[in-house]
Amino acid sequence: MPFFLVKNFNSLRLENDDLLLRPLQKSDFSLWARTRAQSRDFLTPFEPIWGAKDLSYEVFLKRLKHNKRQMALKYEFSFSIWKKTGDIQILAGGLSLTNIRHISGHVNLGYWISVEQKNKGIMSAAVAMVLPFVFDDLALRRIHAASLPNNAASIAVLEKSGFIKEGFAKNYLQINGAWRDHLLYGLTVEEYKMGFLKK
């Protein structure tokens, strides 16, 4: 079913035998907050500074409201990543498609993984699942991503997913309280289709 036939925010799902990608729901709060809190030391070097209330239910609800509004406008899509283990689903991380520009046909990719689920290939699998959504359902032409030069795990995810290093941006994003240099990666629909045909 093409995405644009989906009208219910909570019905958007990307799924295979191993993973489920879907928007967060109110019922996910406790698990989401616990997972983020447990992963704080691991994530801090790669993310903006967390506010004092970042893990509060109030901020969580505001985030859900923002996500729902942005999805309705087709400007942004935020997914939680769930690892399937039998009948159990484990929250492994999150993936976002932001700053969608339909006229120019591009989108930015961001993601995070929990400390307990790192280095298991989950994020590479999740990115592989979201690319058909970007290029086929949303009919976009380019997907961009940025990585800190010392974030070897993130770079590996991008390169495994077919992204090509396109440049270097000095003081590009504020990470952990400081403006940091980033490597810039991109993947076009033509490169995506060429890679798909090679598989």
C-alpha positions, -999 to +999 in steps of 0.1 A: +000+000+000+014+034-009+021+055+021-002+084+012-032+061+016-023+057+053-042+082+073-038+070+109-005+080+124-003+049+146-008+026+116+024+035+099+047+004+102+078-008+084+083-044+094+102-076+085+109-108+104+135-092+127+125-056+132+095-033+135+097+004+128+068+025+140+060+059+156+062+060+194+029+059+213+019+071+248+022+036+261+059+034+252+069+062+276+082+041+305+103+018+283+115+047+261+126+068+291+143+038+308+161+029+276+173+064+270+184+068+306+204+036+306+221+047+273+228+082+284+266+079+289+269+060+256+248+085+236+261+118+252+292+121+230+270+119+198+239+140+207+230+176+216+229+183+254+199+167+271+177+192+289+167+186+325+132+175+315+142+155+284+130+122+298+099+136+314+064+125+304+055+161+297+083+165+271+075+130+257+039+140+250+051+172+233+074+151+212+046+128+201+023+158+193+051+173+172+058+140+154+021+135+146+018+171+132+049+168+111+039+135+097+005+148+087+023+176+068+047+151+053+077+171+067+091+146+091+088+109+102+101+096+134+103+058+141+111+038+171+130+006+163+119-026+179+138-059+178+117-090+177+126-118+200+099-145+198+068-128+211+088-100+228+096-067+212+127-049+226+131-011+221+165-009+203+166+028+192+151+054+170+154+067+134+141+100+120+136+114+086+136+152+090+136+185+070+118+168+041+117+191+010+093+177-016+101+204-042+138+195-042+131+159-032+155+155-003+155+144+034+179+142+063+185+109+082+192+106+119+193+077+143+203+064+178+208+030+192+206+018+228+237+008+246+224-027+250+217-032+213+248-016+198+271-035+174+244-060+165+236-048+129+202-035+140+207+001+127+221-010+093+190-032+090+167-004+100+182+020+075+178-006+048+141-009+057+135+029+056+152+035+022+123+020+001+099+042+021+120+073+012+125+065-024+094+046-033+066+057-010+077+093-005+092+095-040+122+116-028+154+119-048+181+122-021+187+113+015+214+131+035+232+121+067+261+135+088+285+118+111+312+129+136+345+119+120+353+097+151+319+079+151+331+047+134+299+028+140+277+055+124+300+057+094+299+020+090+261+020+090+260+047+063+286+031+041+270-004+044+237+012+034+252+026+002+258+062+013+287+080-003+309+105+015+303+138-002+321+164+019+332+179+052+314+206+072+333+225+098+313+233+131+283+218+115+262+207+145+262+213+182+270+180+199+274+177+237+277+214+241+302+222+213+300+229+176+315+199+159+329+191+125+310+164+105+314+142+075+286+146+050+271+116+033+244+112+006+225+087-014+205+094-045+176+075-059+198+065-089+225+051-066+199+034-044+184+016-074+218+007-088+228-009-054+194-027-052+200-042-087+234-055-076+220-074-047 
